[in-house]
């Protein structure tokens, strides 16, 4: 049943439906329709946010790291330093650790 039964019954009837809204099935949830196609990937250098990238939701670790290191904002911090390691948290962030 709808949240505001009297109002929704009137609106349902005004839209031309021949039966009561209370006979209608409640809407169902479709996980595929709610899934994000694009996510924001935070890129950090030594734990400080340096960039945010819009990437496909199912991006692979290697591709995410490559995109992060190719970012001009990240490159300006990496120049002249050695990358000790790159940490990837799926769907969230890439952290470039410098030595």
BADO-850705 format. One line per field, with one value per atom (N, C-alpha, C, O): residue number from 0; residue in three letters; atom name; x, y, z. Coordinates in Angstrom, 2 decimals. Example, Ala and Ser with C-alpha at 12.3 -4.5 7.8 and 13.67 -1.06 7.14 Angstrom:
2
num	(0;0;0;0;1;1;1;1)
residuo	(ALA;ALA;ALA;ALA;SER;SER;SER;SER)
atomo	(N;CA;C;O;N;CA;C;O)
c1	(13.19;12.30;13.20;14.24;12.85;13.67;12.90;13.41)
c2	(-5.69;-4.50;-3.30;-3.32;-2.25;-1.06;0.03;1.14)
c3	(7.80;7.80;7.80;8.46;7.08;7.14;7.87;8.04)
//
This chain:
99
num	(0;0;0;0;1;1;1;1;2;2;2;2;3;3;3;3;4;4;4;4;5;5;5;5;6;6;6;6;7;7;7;7;8;8;8;8;9;9;9;9;10;10;10;10;11;11;11;11;12;12;12;12;13;13;13;13;14;14;14;14;15;15;15;15;16;16;16;16;17;17;17;17;18;18;18;18;19;19;19;19;20;20;20;20;21;21;21;21;22;22;22;22;23;23;23;23;24;24;24;24;25;25;25;25;26;26;26;26;27;27;27;27;28;28;28;28;29;29;29;29;30;30;30;30;31;31;31;31;32;32;32;32;33;33;33;33;34;34;34;34;35;35;35;35;36;36;36;36;37;37;37;37;38;38;38;38;39;39;39;39;40;40;40;40;41;41;41;41;42;42;42;42;43;43;43;43;44;44;44;44;45;45;45;45;46;46;46;46;47;47;47;47;48;48;48;48;49;49;49;49;50;50;50;50;51;51;51;51;52;52;52;52;53;53;53;53;54;54;54;54;55;55;55;55;56;56;56;56;57;57;57;57;58;58;58;58;59;59;59;59;60;60;60;60;61;61;61;61;62;62;62;62;63;63;63;63;64;64;64;64;65;65;65;65;66;66;66;66;67;67;67;67;68;68;68;68;69;69;69;69;70;70;70;70;71;71;71;71;72;72;72;72;73;73;73;73;74;74;74;74;75;75;75;75;76;76;76;76;77;77;77;77;78;78;78;78;79;79;79;79;80;80;80;80;81;81;81;81;82;82;82;82;83;83;83;83;84;84;84;84;85;85;85;85;86;86;86;86;87;87;87;87;88;88;88;88;89;89;89;89;90;90;90;90;91;91;91;91;92;92;92;92;93;93;93;93;94;94;94;94;95;95;95;95;96;96;96;96;97;97;97;97;98;98;98;98)
residuo	(UNK;UNK;UNK;UNK;UNK;UNK;UNK;UNK;UNK;UNK;UNK;UNK;UNK;UNK;UNK;UNK;UNK;UNK;UNK;UNK;UNK;UNK;UNK;UNK;UNK;UNK;UNK;UNK;UNK;UNK;UNK;UNK;UNK;UNK;UNK;UNK;UNK;UNK;UNK;UNK;UNK;UNK;UNK;UNK;UNK;UNK;UNK;UNK;UNK;UNK;UNK;UNK;UNK;UNK;UNK;UNK;UNK;UNK;UNK;UNK;UNK;UNK;UNK;UNK;UNK;UNK;UNK;UNK;UNK;UNK;UNK;UNK;UNK;UNK;UNK;UNK;UNK;UNK;UNK;UNK;UNK;UNK;UNK;UNK;UNK;UNK;UNK;UNK;UNK;UNK;UNK;UNK;UNK;UNK;UNK;UNK;UNK;UNK;UNK;UNK;UNK;UNK;UNK;UNK;UNK;UNK;UNK;UNK;UNK;UNK;UNK;UNK;UNK;UNK;UNK;UNK;UNK;UNK;UNK;UNK;UNK;UNK;UNK;UNK;UNK;UNK;UNK;UNK;UNK;UNK;UNK;UNK;UNK;UNK;UNK;UNK;UNK;UNK;UNK;UNK;UNK;UNK;UNK;UNK;UNK;UNK;UNK;UNK;UNK;UNK;UNK;UNK;UNK;UNK;UNK;UNK;UNK;UNK;UNK;UNK;UNK;UNK;UNK;UNK;UNK;UNK;UNK;UNK;UNK;UNK;UNK;UNK;UNK;UNK;UNK;UNK;UNK;UNK;UNK;UNK;UNK;UNK;UNK;UNK;UNK;UNK;UNK;UNK;UNK;UNK;UNK;UNK;UNK;UNK;UNK;UNK;UNK;UNK;UNK;UNK;UNK;UNK;UNK;UNK;UNK;UNK;UNK;UNK;UNK;UNK;UNK;UNK;UNK;UNK;UNK;UNK;UNK;UNK;UNK;UNK;UNK;UNK;UNK;UNK;UNK;UNK;UNK;UNK;UNK;UNK;UNK;UNK;UNK;UNK;UNK;UNK;UNK;UNK;UNK;UNK;UNK;UNK;UNK;UNK;UNK;UNK;UNK;UNK;UNK;UNK;UNK;UNK;UNK;UNK;UNK;UNK;UNK;UNK;UNK;UNK;UNK;UNK;UNK;UNK;UNK;UNK;UNK;UNK;UNK;UNK;UNK;UNK;UNK;UNK;UNK;UNK;UNK;UNK;UNK;UNK;UNK;UNK;UNK;UNK;UNK;UNK;UNK;UNK;UNK;UNK;UNK;UNK;UNK;UNK;UNK;UNK;UNK;UNK;UNK;UNK;UNK;UNK;UNK;UNK;UNK;UNK;UNK;UNK;UNK;UNK;UNK;UNK;UNK;UNK;UNK;UNK;UNK;UNK;UNK;UNK;UNK;UNK;UNK;UNK;UNK;UNK;UNK;UNK;UNK;UNK;UNK;UNK;UNK;UNK;UNK;UNK;UNK;UNK;UNK;UNK;UNK;UNK;UNK;UNK;UNK;UNK;UNK;UNK;UNK;UNK;UNK;UNK;UNK;UNK;UNK;UNK;UNK;UNK;UNK;UNK;UNK;UNK;UNK;UNK;UNK;UNK;UNK;UNK;UNK;UNK;UNK;UNK;UNK;UNK;UNK;UNK;UNK;UNK;UNK;UNK;UNK;UNK;UNK;UNK;UNK;UNK;UNK;UNK;UNK;UNK;UNK;UNK;UNK;UNK;UNK;UNK)
atomo	(N;CA;C;O;N;CA;C;O;N;CA;C;O;N;CA;C;O;N;CA;C;O;N;CA;C;O;N;CA;C;O;N;CA;C;O;N;CA;C;O;N;CA;C;O;N;CA;C;O;N;CA;C;O;N;CA;C;O;N;CA;C;O;N;CA;C;O;N;CA;C;O;N;CA;C;O;N;CA;C;O;N;CA;C;O;N;CA;C;O;N;CA;C;O;N;CA;C;O;N;CA;C;O;N;CA;C;O;N;CA;C;O;N;CA;C;O;N;CA;C;O;N;CA;C;O;N;CA;C;O;N;CA;C;O;N;CA;C;O;N;CA;C;O;N;CA;C;O;N;CA;C;O;N;CA;C;O;N;CA;C;O;N;CA;C;O;N;CA;C;O;N;CA;C;O;N;CA;C;O;N;CA;C;O;N;CA;C;O;N;CA;C;O;N;CA;C;O;N;CA;C;O;N;CA;C;O;N;CA;C;O;N;CA;C;O;N;CA;C;O;N;CA;C;O;N;CA;C;O;N;CA;C;O;N;CA;C;O;N;CA;C;O;N;CA;C;O;N;CA;C;O;N;CA;C;O;N;CA;C;O;N;CA;C;O;N;CA;C;O;N;CA;C;O;N;CA;C;O;N;CA;C;O;N;CA;C;O;N;CA;C;O;N;CA;C;O;N;CA;C;O;N;CA;C;O;N;CA;C;O;N;CA;C;O;N;CA;C;O;N;CA;C;O;N;CA;C;O;N;CA;C;O;N;CA;C;O;N;CA;C;O;N;CA;C;O;N;CA;C;O;N;CA;C;O;N;CA;C;O;N;CA;C;O;N;CA;C;O;N;CA;C;O;N;CA;C;O;N;CA;C;O;N;CA;C;O;N;CA;C;O;N;CA;C;O;N;CA;C;O;N;CA;C;O;N;CA;C;O;N;CA;C;O;N;CA;C;O;N;CA;C;O;N;CA;C;O;N;CA;C;O;N;CA;C;O;N;CA;C;O;N;CA;C;O)
c1	(0.84;0.00;0.88;1.95;0.44;1.22;1.28;0.51;2.21;2.43;1.27;0.89;0.74;-0.39;-1.57;-1.80;-2.32;-3.30;-4.41;-4.79;-4.93;-6.05;-5.59;-6.26;-4.46;-3.95;-3.54;-3.85;-2.84;-2.37;-3.51;-3.44;-4.55;-5.72;-6.36;-6.74;-6.48;-7.05;-6.17;-6.68;-4.86;-3.95;-3.95;-3.89;-4.01;-4.05;-5.28;-5.21;-6.43;-7.68;-7.64;-8.13;-7.04;-6.95;-6.06;-6.23;-5.12;-4.26;-4.93;-4.33;-6.16;-6.94;-6.85;-7.24;-6.35;-6.28;-7.65;-8.26;-8.14;-9.49;-9.63;-10.74;-8.54;-8.59;-7.87;-7.19;-8.03;-7.45;-5.93;-5.39;-5.25;-3.79;-3.39;-2.27;-4.29;-4.00;-3.94;-3.48;-4.40;-4.31;-3.03;-2.72;-2.30;-1.05;0.09;0.16;0.98;2.15;3.11;3.24;3.78;4.77;5.99;6.36;6.61;7.77;8.89;9.07;9.64;10.75;12.08;12.16;13.11;14.45;15.25;15.28;15.89;16.75;18.18;18.50;19.02;20.40;21.18;22.01;20.92;21.65;21.36;22.26;20.13;19.79;20.39;20.65;20.62;21.17;22.70;23.30;23.33;24.79;25.39;24.85;26.50;27.21;28.02;28.65;28.02;28.83;30.21;31.21;30.23;31.46;31.63;30.67;32.86;33.15;34.25;34.98;34.36;35.44;36.55;36.35;37.72;38.89;39.79;40.27;40.02;40.87;42.32;42.67;43.16;44.58;45.36;45.25;46.14;46.93;48.41;48.82;49.21;50.66;51.10;50.89;51.70;52.09;50.93;51.10;49.74;48.58;47.83;46.85;48.28;47.59;46.89;47.47;45.64;44.85;45.46;45.64;45.76;46.34;45.45;45.57;44.55;43.68;42.50;42.52;41.47;40.30;40.00;39.88;39.87;39.65;38.31;37.91;37.60;36.37;36.76;37.30;36.50;36.91;35.73;34.78;35.79;34.73;34.69;35.72;33.52;33.33;34.12;34.57;34.30;34.99;36.46;37.02;37.10;38.48;39.43;39.27;40.40;41.39;42.47;42.67;43.15;44.18;45.30;45.71;45.80;46.92;46.52;47.30;45.32;44.84;44.64;44.96;44.12;43.91;45.24;45.36;46.24;47.56;48.19;48.80;48.04;48.59;47.95;48.64;46.62;45.93;46.34;46.52;46.50;46.90;48.29;48.50;49.23;50.59;50.70;51.63;49.76;49.76;49.14;49.27;48.46;47.81;48.84;49.82;48.65;49.60;49.77;50.87;48.71;48.80;49.67;50.38;49.61;50.43;51.87;52.80;52.06;53.40;54.22;55.43;53.57;54.31;54.88;55.90;54.24;54.73;55.72;56.57;55.60;56.44;57.80;58.78;57.84;59.08;60.24;60.14;61.35;62.55;62.54;63.51;61.48;61.38;61.25;60.96;61.45;61.31;60.02;59.74;59.24;58.00;58.36;58.85;58.13;58.43;57.39;57.73;56.13;55.05;53.79;53.67;52.85;51.56;50.49;50.43;49.65;48.59;47.27;46.92;46.53;45.23;44.14;44.22;43.14;41.95;40.82;40.39;40.34;39.37;38.15;37.47;37.91;36.75;36.85;35.88;38.01;38.13;39.33;39.16;40.53;41.70;42.95;43.05;43.90;45.25;46.17;46.06;47.07;48.02;49.42;49.87;50.11;51.48;52.40;52.38;53.21;54.13;55.52;56.05;56.09;57.41;58.47;58.19;59.70;60.79;61.77;62.76)
c2	(-1.19;0.00;1.24;1.25;2.28;3.51;4.22;3.91;5.15;5.87;6.83;6.96;7.48;8.40;7.85;8.28;6.89;6.13;6.94;6.65;7.95;8.70;9.52;9.52;10.21;11.04;10.17;10.49;9.09;8.25;7.55;7.32;7.21;6.60;7.58;7.19;8.85;9.88;10.09;10.14;10.20;10.41;9.21;9.37;8.02;6.78;6.77;6.41;7.17;7.20;8.28;8.07;9.45;10.54;10.17;10.71;9.25;8.79;7.74;7.26;7.40;6.52;5.04;4.24;4.66;3.24;2.76;3.41;1.62;1.17;0.44;0.12;0.18;-0.57;0.23;1.21;-0.20;0.50;0.35;-0.68;1.37;1.32;0.26;-0.24;-0.08;-1.08;-2.50;-3.42;-2.67;-3.97;-4.08;-5.14;-2.99;-2.95;-3.57;-3.37;-4.32;-4.88;-3.77;-2.77;-3.94;-2.98;-3.06;-4.16;-1.94;-1.97;-2.85;-2.97;-3.46;-4.32;-3.61;-2.69;-4.04;-3.48;-4.25;-5.48;-3.54;-4.18;-3.70;-2.56;-4.57;-4.22;-3.74;-2.84;-4.33;-3.95;-2.51;-1.82;-2.06;-0.69;0.32;1.46;-0.10;0.80;0.83;1.69;-0.08;-0.15;1.04;1.50;1.53;2.64;2.15;1.09;2.92;2.59;3.23;2.69;4.42;5.19;5.52;5.89;5.39;5.72;6.78;6.98;7.44;8.40;7.70;7.21;7.66;7.02;8.12;8.97;8.10;9.09;8.66;7.50;9.62;9.33;10.11;11.34;9.39;10.01;9.81;8.83;10.78;10.63;10.78;11.83;9.73;9.68;10.01;10.69;9.52;9.67;10.98;11.19;11.87;13.15;13.14;12.75;13.57;13.56;14.54;15.72;14.03;14.86;14.96;15.90;13.98;14.00;13.08;12.22;13.28;12.40;12.10;13.01;10.82;10.39;9.69;8.92;9.96;9.25;8.04;8.19;6.84;5.61;4.63;4.77;3.64;2.62;1.84;1.63;1.43;0.77;-0.53;-0.84;-1.27;-2.56;-2.49;-3.47;-1.36;-1.16;-2.14;-2.44;-2.63;-3.56;-2.79;-1.60;-3.48;-2.85;-2.23;-1.10;-2.96;-2.46;-1.21;-0.25;-1.22;-0.06;1.15;2.27;0.93;2.02;2.64;3.87;1.80;2.31;3.10;4.14;2.60;3.30;4.67;5.66;4.72;6.01;6.98;8.17;6.47;7.32;7.91;9.10;7.07;7.54;8.45;9.25;8.34;9.17;10.54;11.43;10.72;11.99;13.10;12.94;14.24;15.36;15.86;16.26;15.85;16.31;15.38;15.82;14.10;13.12;13.18;13.11;13.31;13.36;14.51;14.38;15.64;16.78;16.48;17.05;15.59;15.21;14.05;13.91;13.23;12.05;12.38;11.69;13.43;13.78;13.94;14.63;13.29;13.39;12.47;12.44;11.72;10.79;9.37;9.15;8.41;7.01;6.47;6.69;5.78;5.18;3.89;2.93;3.88;2.70;1.61;0.45;2.00;1.05;1.83;3.03;1.12;1.69;0.81;-0.39;1.40;0.67;0.94;2.09;-0.13;0.00;-0.57;-1.72;0.23;-0.23;-0.26;0.80;-1.44;-1.57;-0.65;-0.63;0.11;0.99;2.23;2.98;2.48;3.63;4.51;5.69;3.96;4.84;4.12;2.89;4.96;4.52;5.44;6.66;4.86;5.63;5.32;4.18;6.36;6.22;6.60;7.73;5.64;5.87;6.11;5.29;7.26;7.64;7.36;7.37;7.10;6.89;8.04;8.05)
c3	(0.00;0.00;0.00;0.61;-0.68;-0.73;0.62;1.53;0.74;2.00;2.33;3.49;1.32;1.51;0.72;-0.41;1.29;0.52;-0.13;-1.26;0.54;-0.03;-1.24;-2.27;-1.10;-2.19;-3.38;-4.52;-3.11;-4.21;-4.92;-6.13;-4.20;-4.83;-5.81;-6.92;-5.41;-6.30;-7.53;-8.65;-7.33;-8.45;-9.39;-10.61;-8.83;-9.62;-10.51;-11.69;-9.94;-10.68;-11.76;-12.87;-11.43;-12.41;-13.60;-14.69;-13.40;-14.49;-15.36;-16.32;-15.04;-15.91;-15.63;-16.47;-14.48;-14.15;-13.66;-12.81;-14.19;-13.87;-12.53;-12.12;-11.85;-10.60;-9.50;-9.79;-8.28;-7.13;-7.10;-7.50;-6.63;-6.49;-5.47;-5.50;-4.57;-3.55;-4.12;-3.45;-5.36;-6.03;-6.86;-7.40;-6.95;-7.71;-6.89;-5.68;-7.56;-6.87;-6.48;-7.19;-5.34;-4.88;-5.80;-6.21;-6.13;-7.03;-6.48;-5.26;-7.39;-6.98;-7.22;-8.04;-6.52;-6.61;-7.64;-7.62;-8.55;-9.54;-9.32;-9.64;-8.80;-8.45;-9.68;-9.56;-10.84;-12.05;-12.46;-12.94;-12.28;-12.63;-11.66;-12.03;-10.43;-9.42;-9.42;-8.78;-10.13;-10.14;-10.88;-11.89;-10.36;-10.97;-12.16;-12.09;-13.25;-14.41;-14.30;-14.76;-13.66;-13.51;-12.04;-11.36;-11.54;-10.14;-10.09;-11.06;-8.95;-8.73;-7.97;-6.86;-8.58;-7.98;-7.42;-8.17;-6.13;-5.48;-5.66;-5.45;-6.05;-6.23;-5.18;-5.09;-4.38;-3.32;-3.61;-4.23;-3.14;-3.15;-1.70;-1.09;-1.16;0.25;1.18;2.19;0.84;1.71;1.58;2.28;0.69;0.50;-0.86;-1.87;-0.88;-2.11;-3.10;-2.81;-4.28;-5.34;-6.57;-7.35;-6.76;-7.93;-7.70;-6.83;-8.51;-8.53;-9.99;-10.81;-10.30;-11.67;-11.81;-10.93;-12.90;-13.23;-14.08;-15.18;-13.57;-14.24;-14.30;-13.53;-15.21;-15.25;-13.93;-13.30;-13.52;-12.22;-12.09;-10.99;-13.14;-13.05;-13.42;-13.92;-13.21;-13.64;-12.93;-11.75;-13.69;-13.15;-12.39;-12.62;-11.49;-10.66;-11.49;-11.24;-12.48;-13.28;-14.06;-14.15;-14.61;-15.37;-14.46;-14.85;-13.26;-12.31;-11.91;-11.82;-11.66;-11.29;-12.43;-12.20;-13.66;-14.83;-15.00;-15.24;-14.87;-15.00;-13.91;-14.16;-12.70;-11.58;-11.81;-11.61;-12.23;-12.46;-13.69;-13.78;-14.62;-15.82;-15.58;-16.42;-14.47;-14.16;-14.01;-13.28;-14.69;-14.58;-13.14;-12.75;-12.37;-10.98;-10.14;-9.24;-10.45;-9.73;-10.22;-9.42;-11.52;-12.09;-11.53;-11.33;-11.26;-10.72;-9.34;-8.96;-8.58;-7.25;-7.31;-6.44;-8.35;-8.47;-9.11;-8.86;-9.93;-10.64;-9.67;-8.65;-10.00;-9.17;-7.96;-7.21;-7.76;-6.64;-7.16;-8.34;-6.29;-6.64;-6.03;-4.85;-6.85;-6.36;-5.62;-6.22;-4.31;-3.49;-3.72;-3.91;-3.70;-3.99;-4.33;-4.06;-4.91;-5.26;-4.65;-4.93;-3.82;-3.13;-3.84;-4.11;-4.13;-4.79;-3.90;-3.47;-3.61;-2.89;-3.92;-4.38;-4.29;-5.38;-5.23;-4.21;-6.31;-6.35;-5.50;-5.40;-4.88;-3.98;-4.28;-4.61;-4.18;-4.30;-4.77;-4.74;-5.23;-5.54;-4.74;-4.83;-3.95;-3.16;-3.65;-3.61;-4.13;-4.61;-3.45;-2.97;-3.01;-1.89;-2.47;-3.21;-2.12;-2.61;-1.55;-0.35;-2.03;-1.07;-1.13;-0.39)
//
